Amino acid sequence: MIIGAQLKNAIISGSNNIAKYRKQVNDLNIFPVPDGDTGSNMSMTIGAAADALKALPETASAGEVAKKAAAAMLRGARGNSGVILSLLFRGVAKGLEDVEQADAASLLHALDLGVEEAYKAVTRPTEGTILTVARVAAEQGREALDHGAAGAVPVWDAVCMGASQALAQTPELLPVLKRAGVVDAGGQGLCLILEGMLSVFRGGIIIESGISEEERAQETAEFFKSAAAEFDSEIHFTYCTEFVVGRDPDGAQEPMELRLYLETIGDCVLVADDEEIIKVHVHTENPGDALQAGLKYGQLLTVKIENMKQQHQALAGAQPQPEAPAQAPLLERQEPTEELGFISVAAGEGLRSLFLELGCAVVVSGGQTMNPSTEDILSAVLATPAKKVFVLPNNKNILMAAQQTIPLAEDREVIVLPTKTIPQGLSAMLAFDPDAGVEENQQAMMEAASHVDTGLVTFAARDSEFGSEAIRHGDILGLKNGKLHYIEKDPVSTCVRVARSLSTKQTSFITLIYGEGVTADQAQEAKRLLSAKVHSDVEITLVDGGQPVYYFIISVE
């Protein structure tokens, strides 16, 4: 029999085990851009449960432990793999409801319900993923029980063996894994969690993560600087949209209706819910429509929208490097005496100065690979002496943290403008009219942002393929509005090619914002070459942004 204290320690052990190997799981990545964060997503998801369980008394029942863990994981779930993991444990919690001590049969029943919950939540389940590993693990456990395995330990041992065998077969089920020579990252993460739990069931030993509190905090900070959306082998929709809705207690609509709607506007739909919240994940071209649909069920608590083809970070050499983690400046709280104020998020001293010149009271240091926390943004909001504070995240990865400040800033109103790129943020600030009202400015600023095309020049983080073309580590990548279009060898020529392809007969302004790894002479050369390729009426401006990650950020208006 598994008592509550054992289950509690088992989940903590599973959390420690994946935390220990999270980087190895992250490295099981098959795409050219540095988007490998499955290990981090799963570790932080179950880590939320481990943290919550530490406060639970040792006398708690198995059912109480499972319920506490599932609730924490649902709220802490990150990424597709994290949501699926939380759904597995949600099913486990349902199976162990009101169970004081879990025997082998009740454990397997709970795991079966978890697998059912996970498969049910995924619109088109793909075999060769974490879903397969979970399903086969439960089947092997059931088979062991049917053949006379006595007790929870041998049954859970069979579960782990089934998971391991299924993981080894994932490359045979997904050709993209076989070509890359790797197993499924989510499946590997689940195996680590199950094995960590077995260690407690079998011998009462909690696996240590081998990570100190300081290292854990540092790794968490690094995750928020480099977290990226998880990709499917074929990306049909651009925006990975995740949000949490606080359920309206008087609402009668069923979350299944929300899921059915989301399936009409995207794919990879996951809708998980409990009595208090609904957690949603969808890949779509229209994240605003998804959010509007969610609002029918209650208030938005958190929102995160990421462009799945714009997840890049620096690695080594002359490639643009992320800024070293720096202590956020201490900001003094200001009384809201003015009507309007602005804060922006940007990385690089040149961009920081530019946003300040345009009227931002505070510029929060951050951006791609360097996502500021909710606390960082809230501190900036409270340091802005305005009753209504506009927040410009300028990056989809930062929207969630920005949205979380809305209910926290109790003495002032926070209005998050969902600017997705630095050029959009700059155009929005330029469109501000001090004589207009809040709603008029909000509309005008977002309209201005929507008229800007953004080009990015970065690098390939690993060998891969794009269509029929081979991508080699270190190749220069040119992106147009978040989509990869060019694979080149030189940042300057790539910049010119991207900027020229974005310009039309109606183009009036092109701004080339050059970052780390690009000299002033290279930037001037890019401007000279581009001037010869666009019509003479186009005004080309150079800005020394000093940003990491991207050689060039290109704004075309």
C-alpha positions, -999 to 999 in steps of 0.1 A, spaced: 0 0 0 12 35 -8 3 60 19 1 98 14 36 105 27 51 80 3 32 95 -27 43 129 -16 80 119 -15 76 100 -47 64 131 -66 92 152 -51 117 125 -61 103 125 -96 106 162 -97 142 160 -86 151 134 -111 139 154 -141 155 185 -127 188 167 -125 186 157 -162 165 186 -176 194 199 -198 198 164 -214 161 163 -221 163 198 -236 191 186 -259 167 161 -275 158 187 -300 153 183 -337 148 218 -350 174 244 -363 165 271 -339 173 269 -303 139 259 -290 148 229 -268 130 235 -235 109 203 -230 130 193 -200 127 228 -185 89 229 -191 83 195 -175 107 202 -147 91 235 -138 56 219 -141 62 191 -117 84 214 -96 54 235 -89 38 204 -74 69 195 -54 69 230 -39 33 228 -30 36 193 -14 64 204 9 39 224 29 14 194 31 14 175 64 28 140 65 -6 128 77 -23 138 44 -39 109 25 -29 97 -9 -59 113 -24 -51 147 -8 -15 145 -20 -26 137 -56 -52 165 -56 -27 191 -43 -1 180 -68 -25 181 -97 -38 216 -88 -3 230 -85 8 214 -118 -22 227 -137 -14 263 -126 24 258 -131 22 239 -165 44 253 -191 45 243 -228 28 215 -245 47 188 -226 40 205 -193 3 207 -200 1 170 -209 21 161 -178 -4 181 -157 -33 163 -174 -17 129 -165 -16 139 -129 -51 154 -130 -63 119 -140 -43 104 -112 -59 127 -88 -94 118 -100 -85 81 -97 -72 86 -61 -100 108 -49 -110 100 -13 -83 72 -13 -65 70 20 -39 44 9 -33 33 -27 -29 -3 -36 -16 -15 -70 -50 -17 -85 -60 19 -75 -26 32 -87 -31 17 -121 -67 29 -123 -55 64 -115 -28 61 -142 -53 48 -167 -75 79 -160 -44 101 -164 -37 86 -199 -73 90 -208 -73 127 -197 -42 134 -217 -54 117 -249 -88 134 -246 -73 168 -244 -52 166 -275 -71 172 -307 -50 149 -329 -29 127 -307 5 118 -322 20 84 -314 57 84 -307 54 111 -281 49 114 -244 13 102 -249 26 68 -263 50 65 -235 23 71 -208 -2 47 -225 23 18 -229 35 23 -193 -1 19 -180 -7 -11 -203 25 -28 -190 15 -21 -155 -20 -36 -161 -5 -67 -177 18 -72 -147 -11 -69 -123 -32 -93 -144 -3 -119 -143 -2 -119 -105 23 -91 -96 18 -86 -59 19 -51 -45 24 -16 -58 62 -18 -62 64 -46 -88 35 -30 -107 51 4 -108 84 -13 -118 65 -27 -148 51 8 -155 87 21 -157 98 -8 -179 69 -2 -202 77 35 -204 113 28 -212 104 3 -239 79 27 -255 105 55 -254 130 34 -273 103 28 -300 94 65 -305 119 70 -334 101 41 -352 68 59 -348 80 94 -357 103 96 -388 115 130 -378 129 116 -346 146 87 -365 162 111 -389 176 131 -360 187 100 -342 169 109 -309 140 97 -288 110 119 -279 120 145 -253 86 145 -236 87 107 -233 122 109 -219 110 134 -193 81 112 -182 105 82 -178 127 102 -155 97 112 -134 83 77 -132 118 63 -122 121 90 -96 88 79 -81 98 42 -82 129 50 -61 106 60 -32 81 32 -37 108 6 -38 133 18 -11 120 50 4 149 69 -13 142 104 -26 165 110 -55 184 142 -50 184 167 -79 221 176 -72 211 212 -76 215 238 -49 188 264 -42 211 290 -58 216 269 -89 179 262 -91 172 299 -90 198 305 -116 185 278 -139 149 291 -135 162 326 -144 179 311 -175 148 293 -185 128 326 -185 155 340 -207 155 312 -232 120 296 -230 106 289 -264 76 273 -279 76 236 -286 74 228 -323 56 201 -342 73 183 -371 52 205 -394 42 240 -382 9 249 -397 2 279 -374 25 306 -362 14 315 -327 16 293 -297 -11 307 -274 -15 297 -238 -38 313 -212 -55 306 -179 -91 317 -173 -105 321 -138 -139 304 -141 -170 325 -136 -188 307 -108 -222 316 -124 -211 305 -159 -229 275 -174 -208 269 -205 -188 237 -206 -151 239 -215 -157 213 -242 -174 241 -262 -143 262 -260 -121 233 -272 -144 227 -301 -142 263 -311 -104 264 -308 -102 234 -331 -117 255 -358 -90 282 -356 -59 261 -349 -43 229 -339 -25 213 -309 -55 222 -288 -54 214 -251 -81 225 -226 -77 215 -190 -99 226 -162 -109 222 -126 -134 239 -104 -115 272 -104 -96 276 -137 -94 266 -173 -60 263 -189 -57 265 -226 -30 258 -252 -36 263 -290 -15 269 -321 -33 295 -342 -29 324 -366 -55 344 -345 -45 345 -308 -69 373 -302 -98 352 -313 -87 325 -288 -85 350 -260 -119 364 -268 -134 329 -267 -118 323 -233 -133 355 -219 -167 340 -222 -158 317 -194 -144 342 -169 -114 366 -165 -80 360 -180 -55 354 -153 -24 348 -174 -16 350 -211 14 339 -231 17 342 -269 48 331 -287 58 331 -324 71 295 -328 94 305 -356 111 334 -338 128 316 -309 164 323 -311 192 328 -287 230 333 -288 254 304 -285 291 313 -290 318 331 -309 308 361 -329 271 354 -327 251 379 -307 253 371 -270 226 374 -244 234 399 -218 247 385 -185 221 383 -159 220 416 -141 204 427 -109 173 447 -117 177 483 -106 158 493 -75 128 513 -85 110 536 -61 73 534 -60 57 566 -72 22 579 -64 0 579 -95 -4 617 -100 -3 619 -138 -30 605 -161 -9 584 -185 25 567 -184 45 542 -204 70 514 -198 87 493 -224 108 461 -225 140 462 -245 175 448 -245 205 469 -254 216 504 -243 207 519 -277 172 507 -277 168 516 -240 178 552 -247 155 553 -278 124 542 -258 132 567 -230 134 595 -256 100 585 -270 84 590 -236 88 558 -216 92 564 -179 110 531 -174 126 506 -198 127 471 -183 158 452 -194 148 421 -213 137 406 -246 143 374 -265 162 349 -243 159 374 -214 123 374 -203 118 397 -173 96 384 -144 62 397 -135 78 413 -105 103 432 -127 75 446 -148 53 453 -118 81 473 -101 84 494 -133 46 500 -133 46 511 -97 76 533 -104 56 551 -131 37 581 -116 6 576 -137 -30 564 -130 -30 545 -163 2 527 -174 7 514 -209 30 484 -210 48 475 -242 63 439 -240 77 440 -275 80 402 -274 54 374 -272 74 356 -246 69 385 -222 31 390 -226 23 365 -199 44 383 -173 30 417 -184 -6 405 -182 0 392 -146 7 427 -134 -29 438 -142 -46 426 -110 -14 432 -89 -12 470 -95 -42 478 -73 -38 516 -72 -35 521 -110 -47 506 -142 -24 486 -164 -30 485 -201 -9 459 -219 -4 467 -256 5 434 -272 34 446 -292 52 416 -306 85 431 -318 108 461 -311 97 478 -343 61 475 -333 69 490 -299 87 519 -315 59 526 -340 33 524 -312 52 550 -291 55 573 -321 18 571 -327 9 584 -291 -11 616 -291 -10 635 -258 -43 653 -267 -62 620 -273 -79 598 -247 -68 564 -235 -90 544 -258 -82 565 -288 -45 561 -281 -47 524 -274 -64 519 -308 -41 542 -327 -9 528 -312 -19 492 -320 -29 502 -355 5 518 -360 21 486 -347 1 465 -371 14 484 -401 51 476 -394 69 447 -410 97 432 -389 128 415 -403 153 396 -381 188 384 -388 201 357 -364 219 323 -367 212 286 -367 217 269 -334 221 234 -348 222 213 -380 188 207 -394 167 209 -425 143 235 -438 121 222 -465 146 207 -490 175 228 -477 201 217 -453 209 241 -424 242 240 -407 251 252 -372 262 288 -375 243 296 -407 228 331 -408 190 330 -408 167 357 -422 132 359 -409 103 380 -423 76 387 -397 86 357 -377 89 332 -406 122 318 -418 129 327 -454 166 328 -460 196 307 -451 228 326 -457 264 330 -446 268 367 -439 247 389 -416 251 421 -438 240 405 -470 211 387 -452 200 420 -437 199 436 -471 180 407 -486 154 407 -458 149 444 -459 146 446 -496 121 417 -498 99 434 -471 99 468 -490 72 477 -515 63 507 -536 45 521 -506 75 518 -483 86 552 -469 109 542 -440 134 514 -433 152 513 -399 181 490 -395 188 483 -358 221 467 -354 232 447 -324 261 429 -307 284 413 -332 279 440 -358 304 468 -362 294 504 -372 312 499 -405 292 467 -412 260 486 -404 270 514 -428 277 488 -455 243 473 -450 227 507 -454 248 515 -485 239 482 -502 202 485 -494 201 521 -507 211 508 -541 183 483 -541 152 503 -530 137 534 -546 152 567 -538 123 580 -518 128 555 -490 145 569 -459 169 545 -444 180 550 -408 207 532 -388 202 527 -350 229 512 -328 206 491 -306 232 470 -289 207 442 -287 219 406 -281 207 376 -301 199 394 -333 225 409 -357 198 431 -372 163 440 -363 147 456 -394 116 479 -393 99 485 -427 70 510 -428 
